[in-house]
């Protein structure tokens, strides 16, 4: 089965992420390849514009390939993912990085704060609980900490999951009202016919 069979069904999020990592016939989202391609390099370029960071938290880390690359701009990396199977695989692949199974869409008891949070291609999968997610972001960040986000959109002239909440990159930026934008970037890929814009941003939280 493809990883897509475990994520969306009939236009709705089903989010069977642990089943996906255990049963998918391919590496979900081709993380082992795409974490080293030009799009990942561009994300790192935005992050590098304000490096070095001390403690970095990568939320939605999956198998940890991109978390590993984040060592180029931070002193210590921690990866969180909702899937325990993904976390166990990430620990085996990158034993020098701390990985934990955590759900950012639920209220958290915060034991530690970070200098920067990376939330790359995450927000589509936590839309029902965005208020909780953003509250957790602020609790997890040290004073004046940073948050990096990246989100790929389908074609904007078609219907897609989450369009009522994040219809375009401008709506994504508006979610960060009260945060200080450091870098915002929107660009268009043309790899597939149904591609829409991609949005990258680095914000600072004035908490």
N, CA, C and O of each residue as an XYZ file, in Angstrom:
828
protein
N       0.832     -1.199      0.000
C       0.000      0.000      0.000
C       0.870      1.253      0.000
O       1.957      1.262      0.577
N       0.391      2.296     -0.641
C       1.093      3.576     -0.651
C       0.813      4.314      0.647
O      -0.220      4.100      1.281
N       1.738      5.187      1.043
C       1.536      5.967      2.262
C       0.299      6.846      2.168
O      -0.319      7.143      3.190
N      -0.077      7.271      0.961
C      -1.248      8.126      0.807
C      -2.530      7.455      1.287
O      -3.468      8.135      1.702
N      -2.574      6.134      1.232
C      -3.771      5.406      1.652
C      -4.049      5.554      3.142
O      -5.167      5.303      3.591
N      -3.044      5.960      3.909
C      -3.191      6.059      5.356
C      -3.389      7.490      5.845
O      -3.612      7.713      7.035
N      -3.311      8.458      4.936
C      -3.333      9.867      5.354
C      -4.679     10.520      5.056
O      -5.313     11.064      5.959
N      -5.118     10.472      3.811
C      -6.386     11.079      3.407
C      -7.281     10.033      2.749
O      -6.801      9.129      2.066
N      -8.587     10.172      2.966
C      -9.566      9.307      2.311
C     -10.810     10.126      2.023
O     -11.376     10.756      2.916
N     -11.230     10.108      0.765
C     -12.425     10.851      0.340
C     -12.334     12.327      0.733
O     -13.317     12.937      1.151
N     -11.129     12.883      0.588
C     -10.940     14.302      0.854
C     -10.862     14.682      2.313
O     -10.875     15.868      2.645
N     -10.782     13.696      3.193
C     -10.716     13.975      4.624
C      -9.461     13.354      5.225
O      -8.973     12.325      4.756
N      -8.952     13.993      6.264
C      -7.791     13.474      6.962
C      -8.200     12.285      7.822
O      -9.113     12.393      8.641
N      -7.520     11.138      7.636
C      -7.749      9.998      8.522
C      -6.559      9.778      9.444
O      -6.725      9.239     10.538
N      -5.373     10.178      9.031
C      -4.218     10.265      9.914
C      -3.806      8.982     10.602
O      -3.513      8.987     11.798
N      -3.777      7.882      9.867
C      -3.311      6.616     10.457
C      -1.786      6.531     10.287
O      -1.275      5.676      9.562
N      -1.085      7.420     10.958
C       0.343      7.588     10.701
C       1.168      6.391     11.172
O       2.126      6.000     10.506
N       0.807      5.813     12.303
C       1.587      4.676     12.767
C       1.408      3.480     11.827
O       2.373      2.780     11.517
N       0.179      3.250     11.378
C      -0.053      2.201     10.382
C       0.726      2.487      9.103
O       1.267      1.575      8.478
N       0.776      3.747      8.726
C       1.487      4.133      7.513
C       2.952      3.726      7.586
O       3.481      3.129      6.649
N       3.610      4.049      8.704
C       5.035      3.725      8.821
C       5.282      2.226      8.916
O       6.353      1.751      8.540
N       4.304      1.475      9.415
C       4.493      0.027      9.539
C       4.138     -0.729      8.267
O       4.688     -1.799      8.007
N       3.213     -0.174      7.464
C       2.662     -0.963      6.365
C       2.917     -0.401      4.970
O       2.724     -1.114      3.985
N       3.342      0.845      4.859
C       3.543      1.429      3.533
C       4.611      0.659      2.751
O       5.628      0.245      3.307
N       4.364      0.480      1.471
C       5.310     -0.248      0.621
C       6.509      0.596      0.222
O       7.489      0.064     -0.300
N       6.450      1.908      0.459
C       7.567      2.806      0.159
C       7.811      3.703      1.363
O       6.975      3.772      2.264
N       8.937      4.383      1.388
C       9.232      5.325      2.471
C       8.256      6.506      2.367
O       8.230      7.188      1.342
N       7.460      6.756      3.405
C       6.479      7.845      3.322
C       7.117      9.171      2.926
O       8.139      9.587      3.472
N       6.477      9.816      1.959
C       6.913     11.108      1.424
C       8.357     11.065      0.886
O       8.994     12.104      0.718
N       8.851      9.873      0.625
C      10.220      9.711      0.104
C      11.226     10.516      0.925
O      12.106     11.182      0.378
N      11.079     10.442      2.246
C      11.927     11.252      3.127
C      13.414     10.984      2.932
O      14.240     11.889      3.056
N      13.743      9.748      2.628
C      15.156      9.391      2.454
C      15.767     10.054      1.232
O      16.990     10.153      1.137
N      14.940     10.513      0.289
C      15.432     11.198     -0.906
C      15.162     12.706     -0.832
O      16.053     13.522     -1.065
N      13.925     13.051     -0.507
C      13.526     14.459     -0.569
C      14.178     15.318      0.508
O      14.247     16.538      0.358
N      14.651     14.716      1.575
C      15.355     15.485      2.608
C      16.712     15.979      2.146
O      17.374     16.745      2.847
N      17.129     15.539      0.957
C      18.429     15.939      0.417
C      18.292     16.640     -0.943
O      19.292     16.857     -1.629
N      17.080     16.989     -1.328
C      16.860     17.649     -2.606
C      16.807     19.166     -2.431
O      16.948     19.684     -1.323
N      16.600     19.866     -3.551
C      16.721     21.314     -3.579
C      15.722     22.006     -2.638
O      16.039     23.046     -2.060
N      14.516     21.433     -2.482
C      13.520     22.058     -1.609
C      13.995     22.038     -0.162
O      13.848     23.030      0.553
N      14.564     20.918      0.273
C      15.133     20.846      1.619
C      16.315     21.807      1.756
O      16.497     22.431      2.802
N      17.111     21.921      0.701
C      18.235     22.866      0.723
C      17.744     24.304      0.889
O      18.358     25.101      1.598
N      16.629     24.625      0.227
C      16.069     25.971      0.342
C      15.592     26.240      1.771
O      15.804     27.329      2.304
N      14.948     25.244      2.388
C      14.542     25.388      3.790
C      15.756     25.648      4.674
O      15.720     26.515      5.547
N      16.811     24.911      4.450
C      18.023     25.108      5.237
C      18.621     26.491      4.995
O      19.183     27.097      5.907
N      18.500     26.985      3.770
C      19.005     28.320      3.473
C      18.301     29.391      4.295
O      18.939     30.313      4.803
N      16.975     29.265      4.423
C      16.224     30.220      5.251
C      16.644     30.088      6.713
O      16.864     31.093      7.389
N      16.755     28.868      7.196
C      17.173     28.652      8.581
C      18.579     29.183      8.835
O      18.849     29.765      9.886
N      19.452     28.986      7.889
C      20.836     29.422      8.066
C      20.979     30.936      8.127
O      22.006     31.447      8.575
N      19.952     31.655      7.677
C      20.042     33.114      7.673
C      20.132     33.689      9.089
O      20.555     34.832      9.262
N      19.741     32.911     10.102
C      19.822     33.391     11.485
C      20.494     32.381     12.410
O      20.305     32.445     13.624
N      21.261     31.467     11.869
C      21.985     30.518     12.711
C      23.171     31.227     13.395
O      23.545     32.322     12.976
N      23.763     30.630     14.426
C      23.428     29.305     14.952
C      22.331     29.375     16.012
O      22.181     30.376     16.711
N      21.574     28.294     16.111
C      20.593     28.125     17.162
C      21.162     27.128     18.179
O      22.005     26.294     17.848
N      20.693     27.232     19.396
C      21.133     26.284     20.415
C      20.322     25.001     20.345
O      20.681     24.069     19.626
N      19.225     24.958     21.097
C      18.347     23.790     21.142
C      17.285     23.909     20.050
O      16.549     24.894     19.995
N      17.213     22.907     19.191
C      16.262     22.913     18.071
C      15.298     21.749     18.227
O      15.709     20.632     18.544
N      14.005     22.013     18.003
C      12.971     20.982     18.039
C      12.341     20.864     16.662
O      11.798     21.835     16.134
N      12.414     19.670     16.082
C      11.812     19.386     14.777
C      10.526     18.608     15.017
O      10.566     17.445     15.419
N       9.379     19.250     14.769
C       8.074     18.629     15.030
C       7.538     18.037     13.734
O       7.511     18.699     12.696
N       7.112     16.779     13.809
C       6.738     16.043     12.609
C       7.975     15.530     11.905
O       8.081     15.595     10.680
N       8.912     15.018     12.692
C      10.243     14.670     12.168
C      10.253     13.412     11.316
O      11.204     13.182     10.569
N       9.201     12.586     11.416
C       9.189     11.360     10.631
C      10.368     10.467     10.954
O      10.616     10.143     12.116
N      11.087     10.076      9.931
C      12.215      9.161     10.095
C      13.519      9.855     10.446
O      14.550      9.200     10.602
N      13.483     11.185     10.574
C      14.636     11.905     11.099
C      15.674     12.355     10.093
O      16.708     12.894     10.486
N      15.432     12.151      8.805
C      16.452     12.524      7.817
C      16.700     14.030      7.806
O      17.849     14.472      7.805
N      15.615     14.825      7.798
C      15.810     16.278      7.792
C      16.284     16.766      9.158
O      17.061     17.718      9.234
N      15.829     16.130     10.236
C      16.315     16.477     11.572
C      17.830     16.355     11.624
O      18.515     17.199     12.202
N      18.339     15.304     11.019
C      19.782     15.086     10.960
C      20.479     16.241     10.236
O      21.533     16.703     10.675
N      19.899     16.703      9.142
C      20.503     17.803      8.397
C      20.474     19.111      9.192
O      21.305     19.991      8.968
N      19.524     19.239     10.114
C      19.426     20.457     10.911
C      20.602     20.627     11.861
O      20.745     21.680     12.482
N      21.442     19.611     11.984
C      22.660     19.748     12.760
C      23.610     20.785     12.186
O      24.528     21.234     12.873
N      23.397     21.174     10.920
C      24.250     22.189     10.296
C      23.977     23.586     10.838
O      24.795     24.487     10.650
N      22.826     23.786     11.519
C      22.507     25.141     11.987
C      22.148     25.188     13.469
O      21.708     26.228     13.960
N      22.327     24.091     14.183
C      21.966     24.091     15.602
C      22.920     23.210     16.390
O      23.544     22.298     15.848
N      23.020     23.502     17.686
C      23.931     22.758     18.543
C      23.375     21.390     18.931
O      24.120     20.411     18.989
N      22.062     21.319     19.198
C      21.431     20.063     19.610
C      20.068     19.950     18.959
O      19.313     20.923     18.931
N      19.741     18.783     18.438
C      18.488     18.564     17.745
C      17.643     17.532     18.502
O      18.157     16.530     19.001
N      16.351     17.801     18.573
C      15.370     16.865     19.110
C      14.256     16.728     18.082
O      13.817     17.726     17.510
N      13.798     15.518     17.842
C      12.725     15.285     16.890
C      11.498     14.698     17.565
O      11.606     13.769     18.365
N      10.330     15.239     17.242
C       9.059     14.696     17.716
C       8.240     14.228     16.527
O       8.245     14.853     15.467
N       7.535     13.116     16.718
C       6.571     12.667     15.722
C       5.437     11.944     16.433
O       5.641     11.338     17.486
N       4.252     12.009     15.861
C       3.097     11.351     16.462
C       3.188      9.839     16.366
O       2.559      9.132     17.153
N       3.963      9.332     15.412
C       4.063      7.896     15.174
C       5.194      7.276     15.984
O       6.356      7.647     15.820
N       4.858      6.338     16.854
C       5.888      5.629     17.613
C       6.774      4.795     16.693
O       7.971      4.652     16.943
N       6.187      4.244     15.626
C       6.980      3.453     14.677
C       8.016      4.321     13.979
O       9.158      3.900     13.794
N       7.619      5.540     13.588
C       8.569      6.455     12.954
C       9.691      6.810     13.917
O      10.858      6.852     13.526
N       9.349      7.065     15.163
C      10.356      7.446     16.163
C      11.343      6.309     16.398
O      12.546      6.550     16.491
N      10.861      5.089     16.494
C      11.762      3.957     16.699
C      12.719      3.803     15.515
O      13.901      3.514     15.706
N      12.218      3.993     14.311
C      13.084      3.906     13.126
C      14.092      5.045     13.100
O      15.254      4.845     12.747
N      13.641      6.251     13.479
C      14.549      7.403     13.505
C      15.677      7.188     14.515
O      16.825      7.540     14.244
N      15.359      6.619     15.662
C      16.385      6.345     16.672
C      17.436      5.379     16.136
O      18.626      5.523     16.415
N      16.979      4.391     15.361
C      17.922      3.420     14.797
C      18.789      4.049     13.713
O      19.974      3.736     13.594
N      18.185      4.944     12.919
C      18.925      5.578     11.832
C      19.911      6.626     12.344
O      21.017      6.752     11.818
N      19.510      7.378     13.368
C      20.318      8.506     13.850
C      20.410      8.431     15.379
O      19.748      9.203     16.072
N      21.204      7.530     15.900
C      21.257      7.300     17.351
C      21.797      8.470     18.161
O      21.632      8.496     19.380
N      22.435      9.435     17.517
C      22.976     10.585     18.252
C      21.955     11.707     18.442
O      22.256     12.723     19.070
N      20.744     11.525     17.898
C      19.689     12.524     18.019
C      18.600     11.980     18.933
O      18.277     10.793     18.886
N      18.041     12.841     19.757
C      16.959     12.445     20.666
C      15.622     12.542     19.931
O      15.266     13.604     19.421
N      14.890     11.439     19.879
C      13.566     11.406     19.248
C      12.531     10.973     20.275
O      12.796     10.124     21.126
N      11.332     11.578     20.181
C      10.248     11.247     21.095
C       8.932     11.161     20.323
O       8.727     11.877     19.343
N       8.036     10.267     20.782
C       6.686     10.194     20.235
C       5.809     11.174     21.004
O       5.471     10.936     22.163
N       5.445     12.273     20.357
C       4.626     13.319     20.975
C       3.588     13.803     19.975
O       3.828     13.797     18.768
N       2.442     14.218     20.477
C       1.360     14.745     19.641
C       1.227     16.234     19.920
O       0.712     16.630     20.966
N       1.687     17.058     18.991
C       1.679     18.507     19.171
C       0.261     19.077     19.151
O       0.056     20.226     19.545
N      -0.719     18.294     18.700
C      -2.098     18.786     18.603
C      -2.892     18.576     19.880
O      -4.087     18.866     19.925
N      -2.228     18.067     20.928
C      -2.874     17.884     22.227
C      -2.145     18.733     23.271
O      -0.949     18.987     23.124
N      -2.847     19.181     24.330
C      -2.177     19.973     25.370
C      -0.997     19.207     25.960
O      -1.102     18.017     26.259
N       0.114     19.895     26.122
C       1.354     19.256     26.566
C       1.824     19.838     27.888
O       1.670     21.031     28.150
N       2.398     18.979     28.711
C       3.159     19.449     29.861
C       4.583     19.719     29.373
O       5.291     18.795     28.972
N       4.994     20.966     29.407
C       6.260     21.376     28.818
C       7.379     21.252     29.845
O       7.374     21.939     30.866
N       8.333     20.376     29.569
C       9.466     20.202     30.469
C      10.692     21.011     30.036
O      11.585     21.276     30.841
N      10.726     21.398     28.767
C      11.925     22.052     28.244
C      11.515     23.071     27.184
O      10.493     22.911     26.516
N      12.322     24.116     27.039
C      12.078     25.111     26.002
C      13.235     25.106     25.011
O      14.350     24.693     25.327
N      12.935     25.578     23.798
C      13.876     25.484     22.686
C      14.127     26.866     22.086
O      13.314     27.780     22.222
N      15.263     26.990     21.426
C      15.597     28.243     20.743
C      14.863     28.381     19.423
O      14.580     29.495     18.982
N      14.553     27.260     18.787
C      13.844     27.278     17.515
C      13.041     25.994     17.351
O      13.474     24.912     17.748
N      11.864     26.143     16.759
C      11.019     25.020     16.367
C      10.977     24.961     14.853
O      10.821     25.989     14.193
N      11.115     23.778     14.305
C      10.952     23.551     12.873
C       9.643     22.791     12.677
O       9.480     21.685     13.192
N       8.713     23.385     11.934
C       7.416     22.760     11.655
C       7.247     22.684     10.139
O       6.471     23.430      9.543
N       7.986     21.775      9.544
C       8.052     21.659      8.084
C       6.991     20.684      7.576
O       6.990     19.510      7.945
N       6.079     21.186      6.720
C       4.998     20.387      6.140
C       4.155     19.717      7.227
O       3.764     18.558      7.094
N       3.886     20.447      8.285
C       3.152     19.906      9.430
C       1.690     20.328      9.480
O       0.827     19.513      9.805
N       1.399     21.582      9.165
C       0.124     22.170      9.560
C      -1.093     21.528      8.918
O      -2.165     21.551      9.523
N      -0.985     20.955      7.720
C      -2.139     20.275      7.124
C      -2.661     19.163      8.037
O      -3.853     18.854      8.018
N      -1.790     18.574      8.818
C      -2.140     17.372      9.577
C      -2.600     17.677     11.000
O      -2.919     16.760     11.756
N      -2.638     18.939     11.368
C      -3.095     19.324     12.715
C      -4.172     20.405     12.641
O      -4.433     21.075     13.640
N      -4.792     20.585     11.499
C      -5.757     21.670     11.313
C      -6.902     21.664     12.328
O      -7.319     22.739     12.760
N      -7.431     20.496     12.727
C      -8.559     20.542     13.678
C      -8.198     21.153     15.031
O      -9.087     21.569     15.773
N      -6.915     21.211     15.359
C      -6.497     21.691     16.684
C      -5.441     22.788     16.588
O      -4.497     22.811     17.377
N      -5.594     23.687     15.636
C      -4.569     24.717     15.437
C      -4.368     25.594     16.674
O      -3.242     25.990     16.973
N      -5.452     25.901     17.394
C      -5.305     26.748     18.586
C      -4.397     26.072     19.613
O      -3.544     26.725     20.214
N      -4.577     24.778     19.811
C      -3.732     24.041     20.749
C      -2.296     24.001     20.243
O      -1.352     24.182     21.013
N      -2.136     23.762     18.934
C      -0.805     23.685     18.336
C      -0.040     24.984     18.560
O       1.118     24.950     18.976
N      -0.663     26.124     18.294
C       0.029     27.405     18.438
C       0.292     27.731     19.908
O       1.304     28.350     20.236
N      -0.607     27.322     20.780
C      -0.357     27.498     22.209
C       0.861     26.683     22.633
O       1.692     27.157     23.407
N       0.965     25.462     22.126
C       2.133     24.629     22.434
C       3.415     25.229     21.866
O       4.460     25.209     22.516
N       3.329     25.765     20.646
C       4.507     26.417     20.057
C       5.066     27.470     21.015
O       6.264     27.493     21.295
N       4.186     28.339     21.511
C       4.641     29.443     22.350
C       5.204     28.944     23.678
O       6.180     29.493     24.190
N       4.590     27.907     24.229
C       5.098     27.347     25.489
C       6.454     26.680     25.295
O       7.287     26.682     26.202
N       6.674     26.110     24.116
C       7.906     25.373     23.859
C       9.091     26.274     23.544
O      10.240     25.841     23.633
N       8.822     27.526     23.174
C       9.905     28.409     22.774
C      10.436     29.238     23.940
O       9.681     29.712     24.789
N      11.747     29.397     23.954
C      12.360     30.335     24.880
C      11.955     31.758     24.504
O      11.510     31.981     23.379
N      12.097     32.726     25.409
C      11.796     34.113     25.051
C      12.531     34.524     23.778
O      13.733     34.297     23.640
N      11.790     35.134     22.848
C      12.316     35.588     21.560
C      12.806     34.430     20.680
O      13.658     34.616     19.811
N      12.256     33.235     20.920
C      12.627     32.096     20.104
C      12.041     32.177     18.700
O      11.176     33.008     18.421
N      12.520     31.308     17.827
C      12.137     31.317     16.414
C      11.286     30.099     16.065
O      11.380     29.049     16.700
N      10.456     30.270     15.043
C       9.721     29.144     14.473
C       9.846     29.196     12.960
O       9.571     30.220     12.334
N      10.263     28.084     12.384
C      10.339     27.951     10.934
C       9.186     27.081     10.473
O       8.924     26.029     11.057
N       8.495     27.516      9.426
C       7.423     26.712      8.854
C       7.571     26.654      7.347
O       8.046     27.599      6.718
N       7.160     25.536      6.779
C       7.115     25.360      5.329
C       5.853     24.582      5.008
O       5.515     23.624      5.703
N       5.157     24.990      3.960
C       3.903     24.336      3.607
C       3.743     24.338      2.092
O       3.870     25.375      1.441
N       3.463     23.163      1.546
C       3.228     23.017      0.109
C       1.728     22.998     -0.146
O       0.992     22.239      0.485
N       1.281     23.836     -1.072
C      -0.143     23.934     -1.399
C      -0.459     23.173     -2.680
O       0.355     23.147     -3.603
N      -1.641     22.550     -2.743
C      -2.139     22.079     -4.042
C      -2.525     23.286     -4.892
O      -2.443     24.428     -4.439
N      -2.943     23.024     -6.118
C      -3.392     24.101     -6.991
C      -4.500     24.893     -6.301
O      -5.489     24.311     -5.855
N      -4.343     26.218     -6.211
C      -5.259     27.035     -5.424
C      -6.633     27.188     -6.070
O      -7.587     27.572     -5.394
N      -6.753     26.897     -7.363
C      -8.040     27.041     -8.024
C      -8.886     25.771     -7.953
O      -9.939     25.681     -8.584
N      -8.415     24.789     -7.177
C      -9.159     23.547     -7.008
C      -9.496     23.351     -5.534
O      -8.909     23.993     -4.663
N     -10.438     22.467     -5.266
C     -10.778     22.130     -3.894
C      -9.697     21.236     -3.297
O      -9.177     20.351     -3.977
N      -9.358     21.463     -2.032
C      -8.399     20.595     -1.361
C      -8.657     20.627      0.137
O      -9.251     21.573      0.654
N      -8.206     19.588      0.830
C      -8.393     19.500      2.268
C      -7.711     20.677      2.960
O      -6.546     20.975      2.697
N      -8.448     21.339      3.842
C      -7.904     22.448      4.612
C      -8.047     23.804      3.966
O      -7.627     24.808      4.541
N      -8.636     23.859      2.772
C      -8.713     25.136      2.060
C      -9.528     26.168      2.826
O      -9.267     27.366      2.709
N     -10.509     25.728      3.606
C     -11.338     26.676      4.341
C     -10.543     27.382      5.438
O     -10.924     28.470      5.868
N      -9.443     26.777      5.896
C      -8.626     27.396      6.950
C      -7.357     28.040      6.409
O      -6.959     29.108      6.873
N      -6.718     27.402      5.433
C      -5.482     27.957      4.857
C      -5.624     27.905      3.334
O      -5.078     27.001      2.701
N      -6.344     28.852      2.738
C      -6.586     28.796      1.297
C      -5.393     29.198      0.442
O      -5.357     28.889     -0.749
N      -4.406     29.890      1.036
C      -3.273     30.395      0.257
C      -2.151     30.790      1.223
O      -2.366     30.808      2.435
N      -0.968     31.103      0.711
C       0.133     31.489      1.610
C      -0.164     32.691      2.494
O       0.281     32.727      3.641
N      -0.899     33.667      1.996
C      -1.218     34.831      2.823
C      -2.001     34.420      4.067
O      -1.777     34.954      5.153
N      -2.915     33.476      3.904
C      -3.671     32.986      5.058
C      -2.754     32.262      6.039
O      -2.974     32.312      7.250
N      -1.728     31.591      5.521
C      -0.757     30.955      6.404
C      -0.029     32.004      7.237
O       0.102     31.841      8.450
N       0.444     33.075      6.607
C       1.130     34.125      7.365
C       0.203     34.717      8.429
O       0.650     35.057      9.524
N      -1.095     34.839      8.105
C      -2.031     35.446      9.045
C      -2.212     34.608     10.310
O      -2.593     35.138     11.354
N      -1.945     33.316     10.226
C      -2.016     32.476     11.426
C      -1.009     32.924     12.483
O      -1.191     32.683     13.677
N       0.054     33.578     12.021
C       1.129     33.997     12.923
C       0.977     35.461     13.341
O       1.970     36.153     13.564
N      -0.254     35.923     13.445
C      -0.505     37.285     13.915
C       0.089     37.458     15.312
O      -0.140     36.636     16.199
N       0.838     38.514     15.493
C       1.503     38.763     16.763
C       2.935     38.260     16.810
O       3.694     38.619     17.710
N       3.307     37.428     15.842
C       4.692     36.985     15.714
C       5.422     37.965     14.796
O       4.793     38.633     13.976
N       6.734     38.050     14.928
C       7.525     38.946     14.088
C       8.075     38.176     12.891
O       8.855     37.241     13.070
N       7.680     38.555     11.665
C       8.233     37.855     10.499
C       9.691     38.257     10.259
O      10.022     39.442     10.251
N      10.535     37.285     10.068
C      11.941     37.512      9.762
C      12.198     37.270      8.278
O      12.832     38.083      7.605
N      11.699     36.147      7.782
C      11.801     35.799      6.353
C      10.475     35.197      5.932
O       9.964     34.305      6.610
N       9.904     35.664      4.825
C       8.763     34.985      4.206
C       9.078     34.830      2.732
O       9.614     35.737      2.095
N       8.740     33.675      2.203
C       9.082     33.360      0.815
C       7.985     32.500      0.216
O       7.590     31.493      0.804
N       7.494     32.890     -0.942
C       6.513     32.097     -1.679
C       7.046     31.858     -3.082
O       7.532     32.784     -3.731
N       6.958     30.636     -3.546
C       7.439     30.320     -4.891
C       6.580     29.220     -5.492
O       5.821     28.556     -4.786
N       6.702     29.038     -6.773
C       5.884     28.080     -7.512
C       6.754     26.978     -8.095
O       7.670     27.240     -8.874
N       6.457     25.741     -7.708
C       7.071     24.597     -8.359
C       6.222     24.209     -9.571
O       5.038     24.540     -9.640
N       6.825     23.522    -10.503
C       6.081     23.059    -11.686
C       6.373     21.588    -11.951
O       6.345     21.131    -13.094
N       6.652     20.859    -10.882
C       7.021     19.455    -11.021
C       5.835     18.601    -11.435
O       5.968     17.682    -12.244
N       4.658     18.919    -10.864
C       3.441     18.170    -11.172
C       2.353     19.145    -11.585
O       2.384     20.314    -11.198
N       1.391     18.673    -12.368
C       0.368     19.560    -12.923
C      -0.551     20.129    -11.845
O      -1.132     21.198    -12.035
N      -0.693     19.430    -10.712
C      -1.579     19.919     -9.647
C      -0.843     20.659     -8.544
O      -1.409     20.914     -7.481
N       0.420     21.006     -8.788
C       1.180     21.758     -7.790
C       0.645     23.174     -7.641
O       0.294     23.825     -8.625
N       0.588     23.641     -6.404
C       0.325     25.031     -6.123
C       1.586     25.681     -5.580
O       2.680     25.147     -5.765
N       1.457     26.823     -4.913
C       2.646     27.506     -4.384
C       3.205     26.796     -3.155
O       2.517     26.020     -2.492
N       4.452     27.081     -2.879
C       5.114     26.653     -1.651
C       5.419     27.891     -0.823
O       5.788     28.934     -1.362
N       5.265     27.769      0.484
C       5.478     28.904      1.377
C       6.485     28.519      2.447
O       6.356     27.477      3.090
N       7.490     29.369      2.633
C       8.500     29.182      3.681
C       8.538     30.446      4.529
O       8.372     31.552      4.015
N       8.758     30.278      5.829
C       8.835     31.467      6.678
C       9.605     31.176      7.954
O       9.608     30.055      8.462
N      10.255     32.208      8.455
C      10.906     32.198      9.759
C      10.287     33.331     10.566
O      10.340     34.493     10.162
N       9.695     32.983     11.717
C       9.070     33.973     12.601
C       9.797     33.991     13.940
O      10.410     33.003     14.345
N       9.716     35.127     14.615
C      10.208     35.215     15.989
C       9.023     35.457     16.909
O       8.157     36.288     16.633
N       9.005     34.724     17.994
C       7.917     34.807     18.948
C       8.286     35.782     20.060
O       9.221     35.528     20.819
N       7.575     36.876     20.162
C       7.836     37.872     21.213
C       7.006     37.513     22.450
O       6.059     38.212     22.810
N       7.394     36.394     23.092
C       6.629     35.967     24.261
C       7.282     36.433     25.553
O       6.769     36.159     26.638
